[in-house]
C-alpha cells in the first residue's frame, strides 16, 4: 500500500473540540470522522485497528465454548415490557415507531432479546449450559456525548449471555468469562484489573468491571497495588481453577467509586499499598440469576419440574478499546503513539526519502516489499515528497510500531530500522523480518 493512495486524511493540528488524547489522535490521523454528536464514521485506519481487536475478542470467546450469533440492532418494545425494563431504562434508550405504529427501540443491550431466543429454542436442562455472544452496534442516547468514542452514542460491542440450571453452574460460566477477559486484555497489551462494581440498570448482585489505569478515565478506582501482581497464565477451564483465580484477585480490595467505602479501604489495605486513581472501563460482567428469565418465563424441564434458568451477561466495548489503547500507550513526552503489534494497522512503515524527480529510493522500497510479502509482513510505503521530519512526525502519530528508513546513504543490504521509541539500528532485511515476526508472537 502506498500512502498517497491510502485514505488517511491527516489533520495538521488537534481539533479544538477534542479534549483527551484518544479523541485528538483519532481525528488527527484520520481514524474516524464525526457524523453527528456522539456518532462517528470509521475510516480505514481506525476500522483496521477495530477489526483486529474484534478478532482477538472473538477468539477468546470461542476458546471458552461461547457460540456466536448475531442479533438485530432494532428490537420490539414488547419483550422489554415483559422484563419490566421498558419504562425503567431511562432516556438513554432511543424509542421509535415503525409505519404500523408499533413501539420499537434501538438496542442499548440485549438481555431481553437473547432471553426470548433462548426460551423458544431450549426446553431441557440437558442442553445447558449455553454461552451465546454477538458483536454488534449499540445505541445509547447519552445526554452529553464527549471524549470521542470513549463516551459516544453509537458504539461497537461484544456482549455475551450465559444460561445455566443453578447458581453453582452459573458461577462457573461467570468465571469462564472472567478468565477470557483477562486473556483478551493481555493480548491487547493492556493491564486490566477486575474490580467489584455496581450492577446498574442491568441488575443482579455480582459484577466486575475491568479497568485500565488512565488519568483521563471517568471511573474513580480504589485498589490495593498488590492486585497488579496476580497471574492468570496457567489457569485451566475447570471449576476449582477458575474459582481460585477469581479468589486470588478478590483477596485484594479493589472497587469502583460506587462500591467504595473509606473505612473498608483503610482497614483492608496497608497504607503503602493504597492506590486512589482514575481508570477506563474496558469490560463489564454481571451475574443476575433469574432477573430476566422469571418475568419472561424462560425455563427448562429439570426432573419433571419447571426451573427458571440462571443468567449472566458479559460486555466488552470493542470500539471503545481503540481509544483505551491510545490512552494507555500514547507517550505524551515524546509525542509518540505505538500500537501493540496485535492490533496495529500495519506491521511496519517504509519511509523512503524522496528528492523531486529521483525515484531511486521508491524503487528500493518496492524491492524490499518482496521479502516482506513472503513472510506476511503488512506494510505501507510513504511515497509522498514531504520532508524527512514531516514524515517522521506523521508516523509517530499514526503509531505503526516499526519503521524502515531508506535514505540517500542507504547502500547494499542494510537499512535503518526503528522499533518506535527505541534507537535505530542498521540491519539487513532478514534480520528485520525476524524481529517483526517475533514481535507478533509475543
Secondary structure, DSSP 8 states (H G I E B T S, - for coil): -BGGGS-----SS--TT--SHHHHHHHHTTSEEEEETTEEEE-HHHHHHHHHHHHHHHHHHHHTT-EE----SEEEHHHHHHHT-TTTS-TTSEEEE-TT--EEEE-S--HHHHHHHHHTT--BGGG--EEEEEEEEEE---TT-BTGGGB-SEEEEEEEEEEESSHHHHHHHHHHHHHHHHHHHHHTT---EEEE---GGG--SEEEEEEEE-TT-SEEEEEEGGGGG---TT--SSHHHHHHHHHHHHTS-EEEGGG--HHHHHHHS-GGGEEEEEEEEEEEEEEEETTTTTTTT-EEEETTEEEE-EEEEEEEEHHHHHHHHHHHH-BTTTTB----TTT-S-SEEEEE--BTTB-HHHHHHHHHHHHHHHTT--EEE--S---HHHHHHHHHHHT-SEEEEE-TT--TTEEEEEETTS-EEEEEHHHHHHHHHHHHH-
